[in-house]
Amino acid sequence: MEGTFWALVPALITIIIALITKQVYISLFIGIFTGAMLFAHGNPLTAFENLFEVMAKTLSGDGGSHGAILIFILMLGVLVALIDKAGGTKAMGNWFASNVKSRKGMLAVTAGFGALMFMDDYFNRLATGTVMRPITDKYRISRVKLAYIIGSLSVAVCVLVPISSWASAIESNIASGLTEEALNGDNIYSLYLKSAACNFYPILTIVFIFATIALGMDFFGIRKRELNTMETQDPNCGMEATFKSEEHHAEKSTGKIIDLVLPIAFMITFSIGFMIYFSATDSSSGSEIALACGSTVAVIATLIMYLIRKNITLKGFTQSLGDGFKSICDVFMILILAWTLADICAELEINTFISSIANAMGDMKVLLPAIMMLIAMGISFATGTSWGTFGIIVPLVNPMFVGQIGSELYLLTVAAVLSGAVFGDQVSPISDATILAAATTKCNHMDYVRCQLPVALMVAVLSFVGFLIGGITKSITIGWIVTAAAFVIFMTVSYFVQRSKNMLLPKFDSSMIVDDPEAVIQAALAAKQSEKQ
């Protein structure tokens, strides 16, 4: 069964069960056990042994990156709890309420904040979601819409920015199997930058988000959730959050904006500093280790600053440690299960299966960008990992372009793989991107998945057209001209259709700001519960 279609079965079963039952934990465990049973050739005792062996390897292996990610998330949870206790989040919320009067302006601020958090996708989702959710709730912005903005921008921005944690991973995959002679005077960093310039899907995703905000448009389930929130004031639209965490209360009501800005600046500065240090010392430590170190030092620096400013006491810090851990317990559990599923698929030699598919299509070179995007979309959606997807497929691209490394067709093919991987990571119900976006915005996870999928597919179709035409013409420029034209036509037609049918989102003014959205959410849930009884 190894190296065949069966390697995909555990992930496919997980996704199908998750979509039907809306129970992510159960779906992941069934998928993992299915994979263990396949690997054990149907022996349940051996399957249980394999399951826990793989789970143990998941936590201790992968060069320590998984453990480092968990430490980073824990430290970020503690940092967020500290900021809340010091009054930083409340101060930022008050500033936004005083200076941003429109709902559209708040959406733009949220998207802009997310775009600026380009260093790492985990940091992006956790920081943006935690800071902006209490504020956007007041402006009647649905949590599904917030999760869509955060989840989409986090991966789209990070895959494009050369100083993000993604860049080094992508460059290492591009470099796989390439010699100086094969590079033909080019270099890996240059290839990454050139491929980023024609990475249609993440670029269009960023433009699409800001365009829909500016035009007051939304589509499909996200539009329904926005209209519901505007009418009922309930940002969760009567649904229960999948991942719950306790609210933190400020010890000091006179917190300043600096109490939020400086800790985030500490996080960014120290994390980038450790990345540069590890790179300069030729350390084998990856960006995940740098983020773990940077976040830990940021927490220490923030604590010292708050103690000096008397924003928080040592007792308050101890409470923040507990609050931070509680807030990410669900995330820890589901990430470990998702990683275990990916490792089970690896044990079933999913790489071999994907390699056989890619090599079978090697003769249709002009169609490779479009084909590779579809393959990457499917694999990333099924496995829930973009890094695993481009880690498998990008090294397979190089042998198909012997003597043509750096050509426009090669760059389009690499970009297509990255685009497909980003799409799957963004929309898969088992990806850490989707899980963290739902967790940090406190929305219903599967409702978020269902609402964003058709919207992401629209952008994916436009991107696919660009890769198809760009591949056939072997021209990035022509690919971009066609893609840009298709995007402008689509958005223009959609806008005038929605305007003519009075489907644009209604106007919003400061008098419509909700004082206590959490109370509205609880009242809606209580009413729903009483209806069931």
C-alpha positions in Angstrom: 0.0 0.0 0.0 3.0 2.3 0.4 3.7 4.7 -2.4 0.2 4.3 -3.9 -3.1 6.1 -3.8 -3.7 4.5 -0.4 -1.2 7.0 1.0 -3.8 9.7 0.4 -6.7 7.8 2.0 -6.2 8.8 5.7 -6.2 12.5 4.8 -9.2 12.2 2.5 -11.2 10.3 5.2 -10.3 13.0 7.7 -11.6 15.7 5.5 -14.8 13.9 4.5 -15.7 13.1 8.1 -14.8 16.7 9.2 -17.0 18.2 6.6 -19.9 15.8 7.4 -19.7 15.7 11.2 -18.1 19.1 11.9 -16.0 17.3 14.6 -12.3 18.1 13.9 -10.8 16.1 16.7 -12.7 12.9 16.0 -12.1 13.3 12.2 -8.3 13.6 12.7 -8.1 10.7 15.1 -10.1 8.5 12.7 -7.9 9.6 9.8 -4.7 8.8 11.9 -6.0 5.4 12.9 -7.0 4.6 9.4 -3.4 5.4 8.3 -2.0 3.3 11.1 -4.2 0.4 10.1 -3.1 0.6 6.4 0.5 0.7 7.5 -0.1 -2.3 9.8 -1.9 -4.2 7.0 -5.1 -4.4 9.1 -3.6 -5.6 12.4 -5.3 -3.3 15.1 -2.7 -4.0 17.8 0.2 -3.1 15.5 -1.8 -0.1 14.3 -2.1 1.2 17.8 1.6 0.7 18.4 2.4 2.5 15.1 0.0 5.3 15.9 1.8 6.2 19.2 5.2 5.7 17.7 4.5 8.2 15.0 2.9 10.6 17.4 6.0 10.4 19.7 8.2 10.9 16.6 6.1 13.9 15.6 6.7 15.7 18.9 10.4 14.9 19.1 11.4 14.7 15.5 11.5 17.1 12.5 14.7 18.7 13.8 12.8 20.0 16.8 10.7 22.4 14.7 7.4 21.1 16.0 8.4 21.5 19.6 9.7 25.0 18.8 6.4 25.9 17.1 4.5 24.8 20.3 6.9 26.9 22.5 6.4 29.9 20.2 2.6 29.5 20.3 2.7 29.2 24.1 4.9 32.3 24.5 2.7 34.2 22.1 -0.4 33.1 24.2 1.4 34.4 27.4 2.4 37.6 25.6 -1.2 38.2 24.5 -2.4 37.5 28.1 0.2 40.0 29.4 -0.9 42.7 27.0 -4.5 42.2 27.9 -3.8 42.4 31.7 -1.7 45.5 31.2 -4.5 47.2 29.3 -2.8 47.4 26.0 -5.5 45.7 23.9 -8.2 47.9 25.6 -6.2 51.0 24.9 -5.8 50.1 21.2 -9.5 49.3 21.0 -10.4 52.7 22.5 -8.0 54.4 20.1 -9.6 52.7 17.1 -13.1 53.5 18.4 -12.2 57.2 18.7 -10.3 57.5 15.4 -11.9 54.9 13.1 -15.6 55.6 12.7 -16.6 53.4 9.8 -16.9 49.6 9.5 -15.1 49.7 6.2 -12.2 51.6 7.9 -12.0 49.0 10.6 -11.8 46.2 8.0 -9.1 48.1 6.2 -7.1 48.5 9.5 -7.5 44.8 10.2 -6.3 43.8 6.8 -3.4 46.4 7.0 -2.4 45.1 10.4 -2.4 41.5 9.1 -0.4 42.5 6.0 2.3 44.1 8.2 2.7 41.0 10.3 4.7 39.4 7.5 7.4 37.7 9.5 5.6 34.5 10.2 2.2 33.1 9.5 1.7 31.7 13.1 2.6 35.1 14.6 0.4 36.8 12.0 -2.7 34.8 12.8 -2.3 34.8 16.6 -1.3 38.5 16.9 -3.8 39.9 14.4 -6.7 37.8 15.6 -6.2 38.4 19.3 -5.7 42.2 18.9 -8.4 42.9 16.4 -11.3 40.5 17.4 -12.5 42.4 20.4 -12.5 45.6 18.3 -14.1 44.2 15.1 -16.9 42.6 17.2 -18.0 46.1 18.2 -18.2 47.1 14.6 -20.5 44.3 13.6 -17.9 42.4 11.6 -18.6 38.7 11.6 -15.9 36.5 13.0 -16.0 34.4 9.9 -15.1 37.4 7.8 -12.4 38.3 10.3 -11.0 34.7 10.2 -11.1 34.8 6.4 -9.0 38.0 6.3 -6.5 36.8 8.9 -6.2 33.2 7.5 -5.9 34.3 3.9 -3.5 37.2 4.5 -1.2 35.3 6.8 -0.2 32.7 4.2 -0.5 35.0 1.2 1.9 37.6 2.7 4.4 35.2 4.2 4.9 33.2 1.0 5.8 36.5 -0.9 8.0 38.3 1.6 11.7 37.3 1.4 12.4 37.9 5.1 9.6 35.7 6.4 10.0 32.3 7.9 8.6 30.8 4.7 11.4 32.2 2.5 14.2 30.0 3.8 12.0 26.9 3.5 11.1 27.7 -0.1 14.6 28.5 -1.1 15.9 25.2 0.4 13.3 23.3 -1.7 14.2 25.2 -4.8 17.9 24.4 -4.2 17.2 20.7 -3.9 19.3 18.8 -6.4 20.6 22.0 -8.1 24.3 22.5 -8.8 26.2 25.7 -9.6 26.3 24.5 -13.2 22.5 23.9 -13.3 21.9 27.4 -12.0 23.7 28.9 -15.0 24.9 32.0 -13.2 21.7 32.5 -11.3 21.2 32.0 -7.5 18.6 30.5 -5.3 17.5 33.8 -3.7 17.0 35.3 -7.2 14.9 32.3 -8.3 12.7 32.7 -5.3 12.2 36.4 -5.9 11.4 35.9 -9.6 8.9 33.1 -8.8 7.3 35.3 -6.1 6.7 38.0 -8.8 4.4 35.5 -10.7 2.9 33.8 -7.7 -0.6 34.7 -8.9 -2.8 33.2 -6.2 -1.4 34.9 -3.0 -1.0 38.3 -4.9 -4.6 38.1 -6.2 -5.8 37.1 -2.7 -4.3 40.2 -1.1 -5.7 42.5 -3.8 -9.1 40.8 -3.6 -9.4 41.3 0.1 -8.6 45.0 0.0 -10.8 45.5 -3.1 -13.9 43.8 -1.5 -13.4 46.0 1.6 -13.1 49.2 -0.5 -16.2 48.3 -2.7 -18.3 47.0 0.2 -18.7 43.6 -1.4 -18.8 40.0 -0.1 -19.6 36.7 -1.6 -21.5 33.5 -0.7 -21.4 32.4 2.9 -19.2 35.2 4.1 -21.7 37.7 2.7 -24.6 35.9 4.6 -22.6 36.0 7.8 -21.8 39.7 7.4 -25.5 40.6 6.8 -26.5 38.5 9.8 -24.0 40.2 12.1 -25.1 43.7 10.8 -28.7 42.8 11.7 -28.4 40.9 14.9 -25.1 42.4 16.4 -23.9 38.8 16.9 -20.5 38.3 15.3 -20.8 34.5 15.6 -24.3 34.4 14.0 -25.7 32.2 16.7 -23.0 29.6 16.4 -20.7 28.3 19.2 -17.0 28.9 18.9 -15.1 25.7 18.3 -12.0 26.7 20.3 -12.8 28.4 23.6 -10.5 30.4 25.8 -10.9 32.6 28.8 -11.0 36.3 28.5 -8.2 38.2 30.3 -9.0 41.3 32.3 -6.6 44.2 32.7 -5.1 44.8 36.1 -4.7 48.4 35.2 -7.4 50.4 33.4 -5.0 53.1 32.3 -3.0 51.1 29.8 -1.6 52.9 26.8 -1.2 52.0 23.1 2.5 51.6 23.8 1.7 48.7 26.1 0.6 46.8 22.9 2.9 48.2 20.3 6.2 47.7 22.2 5.6 44.0 23.0 4.8 43.3 19.3 7.9 45.3 18.4 9.9 43.2 20.9 8.5 40.0 19.3 9.4 41.1 15.7 12.8 42.5 16.6 14.0 39.6 18.7 12.7 37.0 16.3 14.4 38.6 13.3 17.5 39.1 15.4 17.7 35.4 16.2 17.1 34.5 12.6 20.0 36.6 11.5 22.2 35.3 14.3 21.5 31.6 13.5 22.1 32.3 9.8 25.4 34.2 10.5 26.7 31.4 12.7 25.7 28.7 10.2 23.5 27.1 12.8 21.3 24.2 11.7 18.5 25.8 13.7 15.5 26.7 11.5 13.3 29.8 11.7 11.0 27.9 14.2 13.8 27.8 16.7 14.5 31.5 16.1 10.8 32.3 16.7 10.8 30.2 19.9 13.8 32.1 21.2 12.5 35.5 20.0 9.1 35.0 21.6 10.6 33.9 24.9 12.9 36.9 25.1 10.0 39.1 24.1 7.9 37.9 27.0 10.8 38.5 29.4 11.3 42.0 28.0 7.6 42.8 28.2 7.4 41.6 31.8 10.3 43.9 32.8 8.7 46.8 31.0 5.3 46.3 32.7 6.9 45.9 36.1 8.8 49.1 35.6 5.6 50.9 34.4 3.6 49.2 37.2 1.1 47.8 34.7 1.2 44.4 36.2 2.4 42.5 39.3 4.3 39.3 39.6 1.0 37.6 40.7 -0.6 39.0 37.5 2.3 37.5 35.5 1.8 34.1 37.1 -1.9 34.3 36.2 -0.9 35.3 32.6 1.2 32.2 32.3 -1.9 30.1 33.2 -4.2 32.1 30.9 -1.7 31.9 28.0 -1.6 28.1 28.3 -5.3 27.7 28.7 -5.9 29.8 25.6 -3.8 27.6 23.3 -4.6 24.1 24.8 -7.1 23.3 22.0 -4.6 24.6 19.4 -1.8 22.4 20.9 -4.0 19.3 20.7 -5.2 19.8 17.2 -1.8 20.7 15.8 -0.3 17.6 17.2 -3.0 15.5 15.6 -2.7 17.3 12.3 1.1 16.8 12.3 0.7 13.1 13.2 -1.7 12.7 10.3 0.9 14.2 7.9 3.6 11.9 9.3 1.3 8.9 8.9 0.9 9.8 5.3 4.7 10.2 5.0 5.1 6.7 6.4 2.8 5.5 3.7 5.2 7.1 1.2 2.9 9.8 -0.1 6.1 11.4 -1.6 6.5 8.4 -3.9 2.9 8.5 -5.1 3.1 12.3 -5.8 6.4 11.8 -7.6 5.0 9.2 -9.9 2.1 11.5 -10.8 4.4 14.5 -11.4 6.9 12.5 -13.5 4.1 11.0 -15.6 3.2 14.6 -16.7 6.7 15.7 -17.4 6.3 15.7 -21.2 3.5 18.3 -21.2 5.8 21.1 -20.2 3.7 24.1 -21.3 0.8 22.8 -19.2 3.0 22.1 -16.2 2.2 25.4 -14.4 -1.6 24.7 -14.6 -1.2 21.0 -13.8 1.2 21.5 -10.9 -1.1 24.1 -9.4 -4.0 21.6 -9.4 -1.9 18.9 -7.9 -0.6 21.2 -5.2 -4.1 22.4 -4.4 -5.3 18.8 -4.0 -2.4 17.6 -1.9 -2.3 20.7 0.3 -6.1 20.5 0.9 -5.9 16.8 1.6 -2.9 16.9 3.9 -3.4 20.4 5.4 0.2 21.5 4.9 1.6 23.9 2.5 5.2 23.3 3.5 4.8 19.6 3.1 3.2 20.1 -0.3 5.9 22.4 -1.8 8.5 20.3 0.0 7.4 17.3 -2.0 6.6 18.9 -5.3 9.2 21.7 -5.8 12.2 19.4 -5.8 10.4 17.3 -8.5 10.2 20.3 -10.7 14.0 20.7 -11.1 14.6 17.4 -13.0 11.9 18.4 -15.5 13.8 21.6 -16.5 17.4 20.4 -17.0 19.2 23.2 -18.8 16.2 25.5 -18.4 16.5 26.5 -14.7 15.5 30.1 -14.5 13.4 30.1 -17.6 10.0 31.8 -17.4 8.2 28.4 -17.8 10.3 27.1 -14.8 9.5 30.1 -12.7 5.8 29.8 -13.5 5.8 26.2 -12.6 7.5 26.8 -9.2 5.1 29.7 -8.5 2.1 27.5 -9.5 3.2 24.9 -6.9 3.5 27.6 -4.2 0.1 29.0 -5.2 -1.6 25.6 -5.0 0.0 24.9 -1.7 -1.1 28.2 -0.2 -4.7 27.6 -1.4 -4.9 24.2 0.2 -3.3 25.5 3.4 -5.8 28.4 3.5 -9.0 26.3 3.0 -8.3 22.8 4.4 -10.2 22.0 7.5 -7.2 20.2 8.9 -4.5 22.8 8.2 -2.9 24.7 11.0 -3.7 27.9 9.1 -7.4 27.3 9.3 -7.3 26.0 12.8 -5.3 28.9 14.2 -7.5 31.5 12.3 -10.6 29.9 13.8 -9.1 29.7 17.3 -7.8 33.2 17.5 -11.0 34.7 16.2 -13.2 32.4 18.3 -15.5 31.5 15.4 -17.0 28.2 14.5 -14.3 26.3 12.7 -16.3 24.3 10.1 -18.6 27.2 9.4 -15.5 29.3 8.6 -14.2 26.5 6.3 -17.5 26.2 4.4 -17.9 30.0 4.0 -14.4 30.7 2.8 -14.0 27.8 0.4 -16.1 29.1 -2.6 -14.6 32.6 -2.2 -11.0 31.2 -2.3 -12.0 29.0 -5.3 -13.0 32.1 -7.2 -9.5 33.6 -6.8 -7.9 30.2 -7.5 -9.8 30.0 -10.8 -8.5 33.4 -11.9 -5.0 32.3 -10.9 -5.3 29.1 -12.8 -6.1 31.0 -15.9 -2.9 33.0 -15.5 -0.8 29.9 -15.1 -2.5 28.2 -18.0 -2.0 31.1 -20.4 1.4 32.0 -19.1 2.5 28.4 -19.5 1.2 28.0 -23.1 2.8 31.3 -24.1 5.9 30.7 -21.9 5.6 34.3 -20.8 5.1 35.7 -17.3 4.1 39.1 -18.8 1.3 37.6 -20.9 0.2 35.5 -18.0 -0.1 38.6 -15.8 -1.9 40.6 -18.5 -4.6 37.9 -18.9 -4.9 37.4 -15.1 -5.1 41.1 -14.3 -7.7 41.6 -17.1 -9.8 38.7 -15.9 -9.6 39.9 -12.3 -10.7 43.5 -13.2 -13.5 42.3 -15.4 -14.7 39.9 -12.7 -14.6 42.5 -9.9 -16.3 45.2 -12.1 -19.1 42.9 -13.2 -19.6 41.6 -9.7 -19.8 45.1 -8.2 -22.4 46.4 -10.7 -24.5 43.3 -10.4 -24.5 43.5 -6.6 -25.2 47.3 -6.7 -28.1 46.8 -9.2 -29.6 44.1 -7.0 -29.0 46.1 -3.8 -26.7 43.3 -2.6 -23.8 45.6 -1.3 -23.3 45.6 2.4 -25.5 48.3 4.2 -24.1 51.6 5.5 -22.6 51.7 9.0 -22.1 54.7 11.3 -20.6 55.1 14.7 -24.0 55.0 16.4 -24.2 51.3 15.4 -21.1 50.3 17.4 -22.0 47.5 19.9 -21.0 48.1 23.5 -20.9 44.5 24.7 -20.8 42.0 21.8 -19.9 39.1 24.1 -23.2 39.5 25.9 -25.0 39.4 22.5 -23.2 36.2 21.6 -24.1 34.5 24.9 -27.7 35.6 24.6 -28.0 34.2 21.1 -26.5 30.9 22.2 -28.9 30.7 25.2 -31.9 31.4 23.0 -30.7 28.7 20.6 -30.3 26.2 23.4 -33.8 27.0 24.8 -35.3 26.4 21.3 -33.7 22.9 21.2 -35.3 22.1 24.6 
